[in-house]
Amino acid sequence: MFFAWGEKMNNRVTSGKGFKVLITLICIMLVLALITAGNSTVGGLVNGFLIAPLQRVAADFTHTAEKTVQPPKSADELAKENSELAEENRRLNDMLVEYYDLKKENEELYKFYNIKKSNEDFSVVPSTVIARDPNENFYGFVLDKGSADGVSLNDPVMTENGLVGYVSEVSIKSCKVTALISPSSQVGTVDKRTSDEGVVTGTPALCDEGIALMKNISTSNSIRSGDIIVTSGYGGLYPKNIKIGTVTKVDLDEHTGMPSAVIKPFEDARDITSAAIIVDFSGKGEIQGYIEESGKDNSKKK
């Protein structure tokens, strides 16, 4: 019985919390003692698995801190860095400007490509508006192409949306365009729906609104609001079937009492930045006449 009681007490002691703590402390002290005494086997294990990794972590932290916390730079170093950054910024801005120029050029070329694709007989010279005369009352403008590029007087000027005018002056490297809404412009036209013919021109009263007038219309015309007006091709100055605009109103001309139609152009010459000069097309310079009773064509060259 005595031995049973002793065994029971022994189990309580060895399984108790305090006993486990004591054993842990003894083990730690033993390890430290062995390390201090120079026990290479145990000391090496402890050093390899515990102390060395901690030393490496501490060294890495110190190295990172040294790299992060740099001594302050001198005024010359800072000035050099600022200069390099400014130069890099200028270079990037130049690249951005070049990108936008190329993007715009590609967009314009695509428009002119569509004009050429739709009119295979056209010879097209892409151009850019480079000037507008503030004293020009009828919104003429100057393009950056001239006789050196094959441009000549009276060449039609258009965009992908429609006719905008014609070349009225030419120099070697540029040309002036008289707008469709100018009284100097006279374009033979036809109503696409009804085939009624007329002449589209500008007037001082309407040009500031960006609109034109179709005159010389037959009194028996069937033109109405919304009709599409295109070039007739008669006279050889303009290709046939180039879009001009839509009819907004049909009325009697206040001066002649003859029918006239107000035309809103598809392209506003006051706002364009680029255009296509049509330097050649099928039928250029040919005056389209009527067939005589003899059956011969009365057409002739200008």
FENRAFEN-V136398 format. One record per residue. RES is the residue in one letter. SS is DSSP state (hx for helix, st for strand, lp for the rest). PSI is psi in radians with two decimals (999 if undefined). OMEGA is omega as a letter, one per 40 degrees, with the letter a starting at -180 (none if undefined). Layout:
# FENRAFEN-V136398
res: <RES,RES>
ss: <SS,SS>
psi: <PSI,PSI>
omega: <OMEGA,OMEGA>
This chain:
# FENRAFEN-V136398
res: <M,F,F,A,W,G,E,K,M,N,N,R,V,T,S,G,K,G,F,K,V,L,I,T,L,I,C,I,M,L,V,L,A,L,I,T,A,G,N,S,T,V,G,G,L,V,N,G,F,L,I,A,P,L,Q,R,V,A,A,D,F,T,H,T,A,E,K,T,V,Q,P,P,K,S,A,D,E,L,A,K,E,N,S,E,L,A,E,E,N,R,R,L,N,D,M,L,V,E,Y,Y,D,L,K,K,E,N,E,E,L,Y,K,F,Y,N,I,K,K,S,N,E,D,F,S,V,V,P,S,T,V,I,A,R,D,P,N,E,N,F,Y,G,F,V,L,D,K,G,S,A,D,G,V,S,L,N,D,P,V,M,T,E,N,G,L,V,G,Y,V,S,E,V,S,I,K,S,C,K,V,T,A,L,I,S,P,S,S,Q,V,G,T,V,D,K,R,T,S,D,E,G,V,V,T,G,T,P,A,L,C,D,E,G,I,A,L,M,K,N,I,S,T,S,N,S,I,R,S,G,D,I,I,V,T,S,G,Y,G,G,L,Y,P,K,N,I,K,I,G,T,V,T,K,V,D,L,D,E,H,T,G,M,P,S,A,V,I,K,P,F,E,D,A,R,D,I,T,S,A,A,I,I,V,D,F,S,G,K,G,E,I,Q,G,Y,I,E,E,S,G,K,D,N,S,K,K,K>
ss: <lp,hx,hx,hx,hx,hx,hx,hx,hx,hx,hx,hx,hx,hx,hx,lp,hx,hx,hx,hx,hx,hx,hx,hx,hx,hx,hx,hx,hx,hx,hx,hx,hx,hx,hx,hx,hx,lp,lp,hx,hx,hx,hx,hx,hx,hx,hx,hx,hx,hx,hx,hx,hx,hx,hx,hx,hx,hx,hx,hx,hx,hx,hx,hx,hx,hx,hx,hx,lp,lp,lp,lp,lp,lp,hx,hx,hx,hx,hx,hx,hx,hx,hx,hx,hx,hx,hx,hx,hx,hx,hx,hx,hx,hx,hx,hx,hx,hx,hx,hx,hx,hx,hx,hx,hx,hx,hx,hx,hx,hx,hx,hx,hx,hx,hx,hx,hx,hx,lp,lp,lp,lp,st,st,st,st,st,st,st,st,st,lp,lp,lp,lp,lp,lp,lp,lp,lp,st,st,st,lp,lp,lp,hx,hx,hx,lp,lp,lp,lp,lp,lp,st,st,st,lp,lp,lp,lp,st,st,st,st,st,st,st,st,lp,lp,lp,lp,st,st,st,st,st,lp,lp,lp,lp,lp,lp,lp,st,st,st,st,st,lp,lp,lp,lp,lp,st,st,st,st,st,lp,lp,lp,lp,lp,hx,hx,hx,lp,st,st,st,st,st,lp,lp,lp,lp,lp,lp,lp,lp,lp,lp,lp,lp,st,st,st,st,lp,lp,lp,lp,lp,lp,lp,lp,lp,lp,lp,st,st,st,st,st,st,st,st,st,st,lp,lp,lp,lp,lp,lp,st,st,st,st,st,st,st,lp,lp,lp,lp,lp,lp,lp,lp,st,st,st,st,st,st,st,lp,lp,lp,lp,lp,st,st,lp,lp,lp,st,lp,lp,lp,lp,lp,st,lp,lp,st,st,lp>
psi: <-0.71,-0.73,-0.60,-0.72,-0.66,-0.69,-0.66,-0.76,-0.68,-0.72,-0.67,-0.69,-0.82,-0.43,-0.04,2.80,-0.74,-0.64,-0.73,-0.71,-0.74,-0.81,-0.71,-0.78,-0.70,-0.74,-0.77,-0.79,-0.69,-0.76,-0.84,-0.69,-0.74,-0.70,-0.80,-0.67,-0.16,0.37,1.88,-0.56,-1.03,-0.74,-0.66,-0.69,-0.83,-0.74,-0.70,-0.64,-0.28,-1.01,-0.81,-0.82,-0.69,-0.67,-0.71,-0.75,-0.76,-0.71,-0.75,-0.73,-0.76,-0.73,-0.75,-0.74,-0.69,-0.66,-0.63,-0.81,1.59,2.66,2.60,2.48,2.70,2.91,-0.64,-0.72,-0.75,-0.72,-0.69,-0.77,-0.75,-0.70,-0.73,-0.71,-0.69,-0.70,-0.72,-0.67,-0.72,-0.71,-0.76,-0.67,-0.69,-0.72,-0.66,-0.75,-0.76,-0.69,-0.80,-0.65,-0.79,-0.68,-0.78,-0.73,-0.73,-0.69,-0.74,-0.75,-0.60,-0.69,-0.82,-0.56,-0.71,-0.65,-0.82,-0.71,-0.66,-0.32,1.46,-0.36,-0.04,2.46,2.02,2.38,1.88,2.48,2.86,2.46,2.16,-0.18,2.66,2.25,2.04,-0.32,-0.01,2.00,-0.26,0.47,0.65,2.90,2.94,2.33,2.77,0.37,2.52,-2.71,-0.50,-0.35,0.12,0.13,2.45,2.96,2.50,0.09,2.34,2.60,2.27,2.96,-3.07,-0.28,-0.44,-3.04,2.45,-0.29,-2.75,2.78,2.11,-0.27,2.49,2.34,-3.07,-0.73,0.05,2.99,2.67,2.45,2.26,2.20,2.73,-0.53,0.12,2.51,-0.35,-0.28,2.29,1.89,2.12,2.22,2.95,2.52,2.15,-0.52,-0.78,-0.27,0.21,2.36,2.81,-3.02,2.20,2.29,2.98,2.87,2.63,-0.55,-0.46,-0.31,-0.63,-0.27,-0.03,0.44,2.86,3.14,2.38,2.05,-3.09,0.69,2.51,2.53,-0.32,0.36,2.78,0.36,2.47,2.91,2.38,-0.24,2.60,2.29,2.32,2.93,2.53,-0.44,-0.16,2.44,-0.36,0.08,-0.55,2.53,2.77,2.52,0.44,2.28,2.46,-0.99,-2.94,2.65,2.25,-0.38,2.49,2.27,-3.09,2.38,2.29,-0.35,-0.70,-0.30,0.10,2.76,2.53,2.77,2.36,2.27,2.23,1.93,2.61,-0.48,2.23,1.94,-0.34,-0.30,-0.16,2.64,-0.26,2.79,2.90,2.21,2.15,1.72,-0.29,2.60,2.83,2.18,0.10,2.29,-0.06,2.26,1.99,1.96,-2.79,2.77,2.15,2.91,-0.46,-0.19,0.01,2.56,2.27,0.16,2.62,2.77,2.65,999>
omega: <i,a,i,i,a,i,i,i,a,i,i,a,a,i,a,a,a,i,i,i,a,a,i,i,i,i,i,a,i,i,i,a,i,i,a,a,i,i,a,a,a,i,i,i,i,a,a,a,a,a,a,i,i,i,i,i,i,a,i,i,i,a,i,i,i,i,a,a,i,i,a,a,i,i,i,i,i,i,i,i,i,i,i,i,i,i,i,i,i,a,i,i,i,i,i,i,i,i,a,i,i,i,i,a,i,i,i,i,i,i,a,i,i,i,a,a,a,a,a,a,a,i,a,i,i,a,a,i,a,a,i,a,i,i,i,a,a,i,i,a,a,i,a,i,a,a,i,i,i,a,i,a,i,i,i,i,a,i,i,a,a,a,i,i,i,a,a,i,a,i,a,a,a,i,i,a,i,a,i,a,i,i,i,a,i,a,i,a,i,i,a,a,a,a,i,a,i,i,i,i,i,i,i,a,a,a,a,i,i,a,a,a,i,a,i,i,i,i,i,a,i,a,i,a,i,i,i,a,i,i,a,a,i,i,i,i,a,i,i,i,i,a,i,a,i,i,i,a,i,a,i,i,a,a,a,a,i,a,i,a,i,a,i,a,i,i,i,a,a,a,a,i,i,a,i,i,a,a,i,i,a,a,i,i,a,i,a,a,i,i,a,a,i,i,a,i,a,i,i,i,i,none>
